[in-house]
Amino acid sequence: MAAETAIQTPQKREIYLDRRVCTVTQDRIELRPARSIVFLPLIALVAGLAAFPVIYFWGGSLSLGLRMLLTVGAVLLVPLSGIGLVYSIAGAHIVIDRAKQSVVLQQGYLGMGVGTQELVPFWKVDRIAVRELTPHDYRGHHEDFAQFEVVLRKVSGKEISVGLVTVARAEAKEGLARAREVASSIADMCGVRVHVARTRQGPSRPGGA
């Protein structure tokens, strides 16, 4: 099980979240898109590029409206999917740097420092929280899956989602351990504590006080 969820060496650890990979080294933590999401922008890029030879070789047999649709679609699709492909390979959502004493949150798939949303110095980080998003109802019943969220909470009270871990309910302990490992790694680097919230309860019992 551990081999499927994390790669650990003395110099580097990789912890897998939902559609993200948390890479932990001694002085830097990066949360990047999972490599699996590369396929969507790659397919879109290939489709966009394929429109140009279609227009060139068979454009004469196509209607004017269809040629315009293919041209506009290719012009829009190629650069957007190209940026998405680069981001899925080299971009990072969140970078925690010990030397810079800061957390950098990067915007969308522009990534790589372009369009930075927010810079959070370590002294503005209050704590790192782990909480379950799948509540139990009043009878103690569970959902078929468990979802845990790692959250960075600022001193101001603002919360920033770091990532999610979703697993089958039977693997809830392993999922929680993964979320706590990410939280602990970030908290250790930022010099703050980890808070694990109690499981949220679902709707109260019908007819209850």
ZICOR-V403862 format. One line per field, one symbol per residue. ss: DSSP state (H for helix, E for strand, L for the rest). psi: psi as a letter, one per 20 degrees, with the letter a starting at -180 (. if undefined). burial: # if it has 24 or more other C-alpha atoms within 12 Angstrom, else .. A space follows every 10 residues. Layout:
BEGIN
ss = ???
psi = ???
burial = ???
END
This chain:
BEGIN
ss = LHHHHEEELL LLEEEEELLE EEEELLLEEE EEELHHHHHH HHHHHHHHHH HHHHHHHHHH HLLHHHHHHH HHHHHHHHHH HHHHHHHHHH LLLEEEELLL LEEEELLLLL LLLLLLLEEE EHHHEEEEEE EELLLELLLL LLLLEEEEEE EEEELLLLEE EEEEEEEEHH HHHHHHHHHH HHHHHHHHHH LLEEEELLLL ELLLLLLLL
psi = ghhiiqpprh hqqpppaojq poppahjppp orqqhhjhhg hgghgggghh hghghghjhh iqqgghgggg gggghhgghg hgghggghgi rpgppopghi lrpppqpbjg akipkpgqpo qhiipgrpqp qpinqqaiij qqrirppppp ppprhiippp phrqoprqhh khggghhggh ggghgggghi krrppoqqpp qaqrppjr.
burial = ....##.... ..######.# #####..### #####.##.. ##.##.###. ##..#..... .........# #.##..##.. #########. ########.. .#####..## ##......## ##..###### ######.... .....##### ####.....# .######... .#.####### ########## .#.#.#.... .........
END
